[in-house]
């Protein structure tokens, strides 16, 4: 997570020097970097060989960090052995409702695959009722903990919902699970792991707001993308009162944003013809796919597509392996302007075998006055 640190200035009799007393970097061979009124930029990194095998045992000297074309000085470095904090988001809406036990089993397997020092929070959906109306809510079933017994019980308590507050749940991860600054050992090592198809139906927030919040918090995003489209579309045809239906929010999103024509031709599902229903579905799923890949790519994470929930266990194991091979780098930007602009980050490799590849956070928004 990006954090702001202010440092005291100590004046000596024979000159002026600046001493850093706030967060002391972990011991390294790197020179101390002096910054006043600035923030530490944290960059999660994964490195693989030409054959796709994770490379372990790397040092800070193997990396070069460039921000907007200017080389930066690395002052903080965490190896792959350092623990992670993970927000596990389980989408139990839509067609997933009939596969709740499968979702719970895969989630249990994921938690068991993590290292003992890793901490996990469980976030899922539920259905609440008020004034005879049912509505979906996103819930933190368990806050961050390393206690596997607590996590197993939390996963067993996951319930289902009648719709998908997906964007709202992404903000819940930022504003609730990762609300407090991380402990030293978790700096730059926080991740979202979401099992979902990524199709939102009822959120009050939107994708842009969720993306900005995740980016500002420096959270790495991993997605196990479940393909629910075929199953969903087989239930769209026929009597509109019996078919599965889009929410009013999805229809508005289709006409105003996705379709880009502004004027709504329908405000309810029953006003849509069968061809229009398929067009809405196609657009929603394509948007979800683009959004997940965007969040993963820009944060240094990854999308793991699965055909159905029976493949989720394998995907979860791949995510756990990925988390266990992450490095993280910290630097103070040489650009001290507080202008709120987007800063592009590039990470290059040094002294590694030919064909080695790096995946890292691609940028961040600078603080603004």
Secondary structure by P-SEA (a helix, b strand, c coil): cbbbbbbbbbbcccbbbbbbcccccccccccbbbbccbbbbbbbbcccccccccccccccccbbbbcccbbbbbcccccccbbbbbbbbbbcccccccaaaaaaaaaaaaaaaccccbbbbbbbbbbbbcccccbbbbbccccccccaaaaaaaaaacccccccaaaaaaaaaaacccccccccccccbbbbbbbcccccccccccaaaaaaaaaaabbbbbbccccaaaaaaaaccccccccccccaaaaaaaaccccccccccccccccccaaaaaaaaaaaaaaaaaaaaaaaaaacbbbbbbccccaaaaaaaaaaaaaaabbbbbbccccccccbbbbbbbbbbccccccbbbbcccccccccc
